[in-house]
Amino acid sequence: MTDLTGHYVDAVLARYQSDLSVFRQYAAVYTEVFEEYLTDETVRMTDVNFITRCAEQDYRDGASGAAVFQGIYDELEAAHG
């Protein structure tokens, strides 16, 4: 299986540009990363950093059919898998 993590992250970030609910969806699913986003003062996480970290985890979760954006995952796998 080809690792398409970077492509997945790019696709999710592109969706985020037109659909800000991407942030809220990831905040609801990846609560530990969201807590870090809110509280970690040593490494100030931007919105894009937050989306990127979540999308990377989301891509790994997609292998089991659990991706938040399973449609994007499935399209990438069909095109490159």
N, C-alpha and C positions, 0 to 999 in steps of 0.2 A: 504494500500500500504506500502510495506517495504521500509525503508529508506536505500538506498544503496549508499549514498554519498561517504563513505570511499572506497567502491569497485570501484566506478566510478573514484575517484581521482587516485587510484592505477592504474587503466587501462589507464587513460590518461597519467600519469607519465611514464608508461611502453612504451606507444607509443612515447612519447617525447624522450626517450632514443635512438630510432632508426629514429625518424623523427623530426628534429628541427623546421620544419614549424609549429608545434603545438604552439610554442611561438608566432610566427608572427600572426597566426590565432587568438589567444586569444588577442593579443595586438590590433588587428583591431576591435574586437567585444567589449571587455571590456576596453574601452579607459580610464575610470576613474581610474581603478586599474592600468593600464599601466602608467598613469600620476603619480600616487603615487609611483610606482616602480622607475620612473625616478627622482622624485623630493624630496621624503620624506627622509631627512637626519637623522631624529630622530630614525627611525626604518628601517635600511638598509635591503631591501627586496632582497633575492636571487632569481635566476631564478626559483628554485624549489618552493619557497614560492609564487612567482607570479603565476606559473602554478596551484599550489594547490588552491589558492584563486579563480582563474578563474574557475577551474574545479568544485569547490563547488557551485559557482553561476550557472555554466553551467548545473549541475545536476538538480538544482531547475528549470531552464528554460526548461529542457527536458520534464517535465511533460506537457508542452503546445506544445511540438513538436518543440521547438526552440533551442535545444542544438546544439552547434558547432559540437560535435561528436555524433550526433543522433544515428548512428549505434551502438556505444558502449552502449549508454543509452538503446536502444531497446533490445540489447542482454542481458543486465543485468536484465531488467524488465521481459523478457521472461523466463529467467533462475530462477528468484527468485520471480517474481510477482505472 
